[in-house]
Amino acid sequence: MMQKIAMIVSGAGLLVSWLYGELWGLNPSWLAVILCGVPIAWAALKELIHERTINSDVLVTTAIVAAVGIGEIFAAGEVALIMMIGMWLENRTVARAASALEEMVQLAPQTARVKRNEEWVEVSLAEVVCGDLILVKPGEKVPVDGVVSSGEAAVNQAALTGESLPVEKRSGDEVFMGTINTNGVIEVCAQKIGDETTFAKVTRLVAEAMERKAPVQRLLDRWAAWIVPSSLTLAVLMYVFTGDLVRAVTILIVFCPCALVLATPTAIMAGIGNAAKHGILIKSGVALEQIGLVNALLFDKTGTLTEGKLQVTGIARQSHQEPEDVLRLAAALEIHSEHPVAQAIVRAASERKVEIPEAESFLVHPGNGVSGLLEGRELLVGNRRFFAEMGVGTKELEHIQKEQEQAGHTAVFVARDGELIGMVSLADRVRVESRETIDRLHLHGVGDIAMLTGDNRGAAGQIAKQAGVTTVYAEQFPEAKYERVEEYRKRGLIVGMVGDGINDAPALTSAHVGIAMGAGGTQIAAEAADIVIMTDDVSKVADAVQLGRKTLRVIRENLIISSAINAAAIALAMTGLLGPVGGAFVHNATSVLVVLNSARLIHYLGQKQKEKRKTPPAGLCESCTITCMGKGTCELSASKG
């Protein structure tokens, strides 16, 4: 607010000076010199003393001091005001300080239900010690790293490991702090608490990455590093050879064109504004510059290249069964379960308008499946382990399940009266725009594209193939993703990371530019990232890269325009045809050209209508990946790929 007031008062002072000259023996232009020039000079002094760097502030300060030294107060004030306007425009694009660490701490469980004196009591995490027995109910977060001592449950580890499917946990299995128990009740023996947990390690990685991530030098400041010495040298030579101090000072003023100051912030503001209209939140000008320079992009899988939720991808059935019958029977039992797999089956039945009958009885077998009675006949719906325990088609099922796992699918079998009648296949489906996005990124010069995921190699390979990604890193925990980003950085690449979960936060922070899928992602990812895609459309990543590259081109054009006019003005100043005030007016004309050139970015992405690929009905896949059962056939959606 104070900066805006200073600019308004300075502008008024310059206007009065232009119209009336001095008032009561004092030039009103001094208002601009003091209110705008002094802060710029102070910033330049701090940069020289503390950072020992020469930036655009040093260049402008030199011009202001030189103009004041020869009594050209109006010229000095005009340069100071326009520089301040440029700084104000740029500051408006700077993001608020990220609160990623604070958000991560809030996401961690704060209490635990611990067994003390044969009773379950709720205590703070600070009171939990290694060896404590902890009860975790459905919907609750696991408060420690430990081992399941009893009970069975499906635990959603996506936020921490990136695995797309809930992991079945039973006695002897590891669980991690911050993961969510989706169903079932488990007792966990605490092995790591507090700072020793995997969740705490992720937090530390984010903190280290934020401290290590050095601020990027602005394109304008890189130009200033050679412009300042050049202008000083030329001005000194002019004074030495001509003895004309006015010419020397005019060179200093002209060598610091206002257009040069406005070249970057006006283009950045136009680019960020255009991105916002298209659902891309770019937090700073540096982020927009960096996404324009990126030549390597690492993608998280779940929720980024894929939709992040289970979908029914196919139905295999025996020859005497209809696929709708298999789905109907499975949904009849699964409708009573809260398991994510069950919810996906029920959702598919509903989307295909399959009437779901009411089961006469229902029993959950945690970690295995469900059983019940329908129309007087016994139904079983579950995994291969469950069917093996019930003595149904073990060898046949084992072969089918292995093929499903290699394809990255989950197999749910259906049996009636002890006879296997079908199978429902589920998987996290690739977004329809993923392959197009990868192709566009290659077209825009992003040569290195890889996928990082916590899933197994089989599932990761299938998803990568569908998305058009050739480099895949599977079974990647948060620390491993962070290390992958570091590897790419050490190779000298400008690295972008695209993710949506807590497990991606360290990598997002470590990358030159982090991009978060904001619609379905976590707040942590959005806070840690430099750019947030506000929708579930991953093609916006390619839009951001395209816009970043165009913005850099416009900035360079602005610098060339201002430099060309600057060169002509310097020549006129050296011959004495252009004085300090005339040089200041040259700034204005050049600034108008720069602003108009930057304004082209406002409509760059446009309101283009993208041709939407038709999505398969009822959430089923586009390509056949289901092995036919026995002499039966595989029934997928009507529209195969």
Steps between C-alpha positions, in 0.01 A plus 500: 500500500781740593670425171186593305464825695866584431449443126184715490665789687814470284292507182316808620832671578637429153179628338512824697869540414425447130216752499629772732869437561611596848254597775621728780856439387474121522471249215203260567695227318694455824194310630562226241874498568450462876192272512602272212872555453615458862341150546656389170842633606470329839415166334794540261736577790391189690551285191852637452601461865334173598466312169783671310288489186420763238135509401254739338464700825869597477454610141200721580659643815805605299281681248297675773807617691667622181191695393466663844871582489459722193172651619264302273253422779205434268692238304617335823147493642352359180751215490439426871120494459497269200747267671273491806199420280693210351593371846138530615373305199758229565425478872134439422598172336701373798332222693436510871749302708420131474362340816568144390671390819223637721237328286687170516515511879124559511439197279680269741286325766516679834376221727509121520279236665745302715448190712580576865406268788288286265297807395510716189574862587553797270831680559707764321769377262765631740392235752534207257813287540647223287331170575160654579197323354284743301143451377413642157134502395350553151546856373782575742862585417777274624689707763835316492720280285450146620395141436145363507470264796139398443203576276470562126435820308543671163734794550513792256870588463460723193588823681831356620607243241291592195353148467168526320333204676436453873740244645361209698669483841497207738713369786872561436453769231655847530286813524610863488404819678250716311350216292124443528318186611211473254330198659559241769653538845870439567728506800844642425820452700688832490856472367580856392352811658535876463800611295591141413189435288488504121255793516751704703771414248283641220456820702876533547561446129261786417673727750846418363386552141348840582822614671719370217287641219683819409305791349528518124664807352261706292564531129515879542770474767709276275490777239582762766818314593663618174294814431615678820876468433443588133302816579750620760794436269338682207397796719851538643656480154257762370592739783873434457497570126246786489505646849118530470343377824145536364573260213652248741199514732259480206670175397447361850132595491441369149697183574236423763180508294174470687398243241776274628350523848150423371605229254477209742217592744251603232553173309488298824175664612338446161613136496382429855167668431450293186588181689250581776219532246576144391514341844878522551614677817860618461625625834791718388679650203797274568272195466375620161857558380612159629215305338601668175854367539415149620644215292422205730162415654438229759137391546344332799261227384201478731268799468726665243535283191217284634162594644601394851204273571410141428292427190352176372703431187351172385285196578600145419231231522430137429324436168158439656504831689431853385749770609217702656410197714855479637499873581147477648592216736825665609324830568224329699752413771750784456231764549517421872878553518695825540814361336622713202488194274139437601405862438653487150299188412175652625574823312559306175173311543315825558660667195401205280148514645526146636226434754663399830293238692472487879710225660332281759813489717841660497834433672829689468826306498754783568787505254342225290151573377132456580251215505124476523174356372313624196184338369573203727844436349840555663716776350870566545671821383867559576866440426687182411610441862139506615392258229789267585382490860149420378633231261388664175711472177840568659741416213287667236465814711870519579588512129238767429603714795866497398408627154282769654775618735749516213254722316462720807144384571322366807293183451176445694352153449134402519373151585149358548437175688873423491532550122716776352281702263698815426750764590490879525825682418580839651779752455584867524429627149733724299355845433385530140713812449824352641647371172412822318671696778820296477506542120453877532780527755739322266389736222582800722852375565468311829734213415512309829162379631470231768233354729552444873267270695478291812327221304670176396689480172226312318229753578736793439609365162144457376397851604815654349439319170145635478614852590787500250778525761811292430698556821343350814616491861285257702475436875607857579443624856518876573875493567562312175296754300699779661826326404381455140445875470847561642650258246342693212618832646857370527485416130459872433133480401229751592264264680124521543308266731126434465315339793201519730574323830691539824749249364578741216565805723879453541546449125273796416704725728836372377422541129575826320124531454239288680156453343211372713172356377284711728145375441541152646837542666601577856547845648861408572577444132332829408700690764832339407454560126580812298212442258157353581270349236154586633321226304555127441618571144867394476523660154524831688859401577581523129310831486717634783822396324380654173402824676832511687699467179290768329543733799878464485489581128296814570741606778793461263312695233437776756866511591603512133249778425616709795866431428467595133332829581750544781790462259355767271443731797859449618630598159292819514618570854864458398456761226326737739168488314318338794502645851399346837134604477477381139655171611233463766229550237658233282437271795127570481470425129696177535294398803178529302638264235610251766162502674316450171728209411443338843125545463501239223541235772162582654317303230780260406344170607161621377172324556590208276255217483676168555368199323397261775570133459197290573518337841400132517161441659461387859866555581616201295831500316561557131729203445460133580731392783287228661582132456198293405395248762488137392293472184332830572557837340620835618231765494610862505321817406353529154766754397835326497825681430 
